[in-house]
Amino acid sequence: MTTTGNDTGATLRVLGEDRELQARLDAELTAFNNQATGADDEATLSVRVDDADGELVAGLAGWTWGGCAGINMVWVRADRRAEGWGGRLLRAFEEEARRRGCTEASVSSFSFQAPEFYRRHGYLDTGLREGIPGGHVDHHFRKSLVTDPAAAIRLVAVVEMAADAVEAGRRYEDAVLNLLGRHGGRLERRQRTGDGRTEVHLIRFDSRDGYHGFMADPERMALRGELGDAAPTTRVLEVHEA
């Protein structure tokens, strides 16, 4: 399909593979991202295993950037899949990512691929996308490269705003959620009811000590004290994957 803009003379085309376009988009978005974040150390990271004949046994392709590492693809040849190469690829990737200064890694895996593999290696679910062909889903994972994954906890906070102080309650939640990072916490999801009076937060901490540190944070306590009776009420539930 080709469409020519009447006013500008620009031409819109729908194509298949376009390597020139891919390279240009990659360069432009990399420059934009670097300017926006101040991180300009984007680099590829790959791990490969070859057999004695030089044939590929297994491989991993990923990236590092700004203290983060990501896995794009992992593959092990069918006749070598019971030899532990997947775990070795993952460990080599994580070791190199740490050497480059990365503190976390992320990966996605379709339900028919290897979600349990990543969970066994300390990766925590952060969400999923439904609608994959065949009734499958796409699982998203994250792993800290500097803390013990087994010590991590996940919490659901059900927050009720005072009826006459909804806006003040939201501002308070905005402020205290910004304190999570100093205690190894991360807000994974924040949702709100239609009337705005109730919020549900899915929060992960690298450790239980981090959660206790957040609760005792003097800045959080001071913010809550400023609201007094207008402060939101919160019910916290510790949860895990079913």
N, C-alpha and C positions, 0 to 999 in steps of 0.2 A: 504494500500500500504506500502510495506517495501523496502527500498533501502539501500544497504550496500556500503559504500565508499571503492573503490578499494585500495586507498593509506593509509587511516587512520584506516580502520576497523570500523569506526563509522556507526551507523545504524539510518536511517531516517524513522520515522513511522507517518502515518496520522491517527489520532484517533478521537474519540468523546470526551466526558467528561474525564478529567484527573485532578483530584483534587490535586494530588501530584505535577504535573507540574504547575498548577495554583499557588499553595502556594510558590513553588520555584521561579517562575518568579516574583511574587509579592515581595518576600523578596529581590531578587537580584536587581530589578529595584528601589525599595524603597531605598536601600543602595546607589545605583548609583546616584539617584536623590538628596538624602540628601548630598552626598559628593559634587555634582556639585553646589548646591544652598546654602549650609550651613544651610538649614532649616531641622530640624529633629523632628518636632512636629506633624507629620501626625497622624490623629485620625478620627475615624468614628463619625458621628453625626446622630442620628435617633430620630424621633418624632412619637409617636403612640397614637391612641385613641381607647379605648375599651368600649363596652357598659356595661350595668349593669350585663349581663350574662357572661362577659369576652370575648365576641366575638369581633374580630377586626372590627372597624368602618372605620378607615383611618390610613394611615401611610406615612412617608417620610424617605428615606434613603439617606445619603449624607456623606460628609467628610469635614475636615478642614486641612489646611497645609500652613505654611509660610505666614499667613495673608490672605489667600484665602479660600473661602468656595465654595463647589459645591454640587449640587443636582443630585443624580443618578435616583431616582424613587419617584413618588408621586402617591398615589392611595386612592380613596374614594369609599366605598361600594355603589353600585347603588341606594339602597333605602335610602341613607343618603346624596345624592349629592346636595340637595337643602338647606342644613343647614349651609353652610359657613365653613365647616371643612377644605376645601382646603386653604382658607385664613388664618385660625388659625394655620394650620401646617406651612405655610410659615412664618408667623410672629414669631412663636416659634423658628423655624430654624434660622432666621435672628438674633433674640435676643441672642440665644446661641452662634452664630458665632461671634457676636460683643463681647460678654463676653470673648471669646477665643482670641480676638485681631484681628479678620478678618476685612478687609476694603472693600472687594468686594465679590460678589457671582455670580456664573454662573450656567446655566442650559440649556439643550436642550429639545425640544419638537417637536414631529411630528405634521404636520399640522392638523391631525385628532384628536390630543390630546387636548392640552390647550395653544396654543401660545397667544391667547387673554387674558387668565387668567394672564399670566406672565406680559404682557404689562400693564394690569390694575394695577398691583402691582409694577410698576416702573422699570421693566426690559427692557433694551434696546436691540434691534436687533443688532447683530454683524456679522451676516452672515447666510447662509443657504446652505444645501446640497440637490441637486436634486437627482432623481433616486430612491426614496423610492417606494416600491411596491404600485400599485394602483394610480400612478401619484402624490403621495404626496411628501412633502419636509420635511427636518429636520431643524428646526429653532434653532439658537444659540443665547443665551441671556446673558447679564451681567448687574449687578446692583451695584452701589456704596452703601456701608453700612455706609458711613460717610458724604455723601452730599445728597441734595435733588434731587431725580431723575427728578422731574419736571423742574428743572433749567438747566438740561443738554442741550447742543446744539450739532448738528452734521454738519460738514462742508465738502464740496468737494473742494479741491484745484487743479486747473489745472495749472501746472507749465511748462513754456516754457524756455528751456535752450538757451542761446546765441549760435549762430551757431559756433563761434570760441572758445567757452569755455564750452563745454559739460561736460568734466571731472571735471572742477572746479565747475561747477554748481551742479553736483552730490555730490561732497564732501561737498559743502555748505548745500545742503538739508540733507545729512547724519547728519551733525553737528547740524542744527537747529531742526530737528525732535527729536534729543536726548534731547532737552530742554523741550519738551512737558510735561514730568512728573512733573516738578517743578511747573507747572501751572494747574495741574489737567487735563491734556490732554492725549490722547492716540491715536496712529496711528493704525487704524483698518485694513487698506489695502493700499498698495502702488503698483501701476502698471506703466508700462513704454511701450512706443511705440517701434516698431522694430528698428527705427533709433536712439533711445535713447534720442531724443531731447525734448520729452514731457512726463511728469509724471502726474499721477492722484493720489491724496492722499485722503483717507477717514479718517477724524479726528473727534474725539469726545472730548468735554470739559465738565467737571462737571458743569460749569457755564459760563455765558457770561463774567463775570469778569475775569475768568481764560483765556479766549481767548484774551481779551484786555491786560491782563498781559503778555501773550506770545508775542503779537505783540510789546509791549513796552519793552521787555526784553533787557537790555543793551548789553548782550552778543550776542543776535541775531542781534541787530542793528550794533554792531561792526563787526561781521562776514560779514554782507552785505556791510558795508562800505569798507571793504578790497577788495571786488570784484569790486566795482564801477560799470561801465557800463557793466561789464561782468556778473553781478548778474542776476539770472533768473527773469522772469516776471511771476506773479501769479494772477490768477483770482479765487476768493473765492465765493462759493455759499453755502447758508445755506439750508439744505435739511431735510426731515423727511420721515417716512415710508408712502408709498402710501396707 
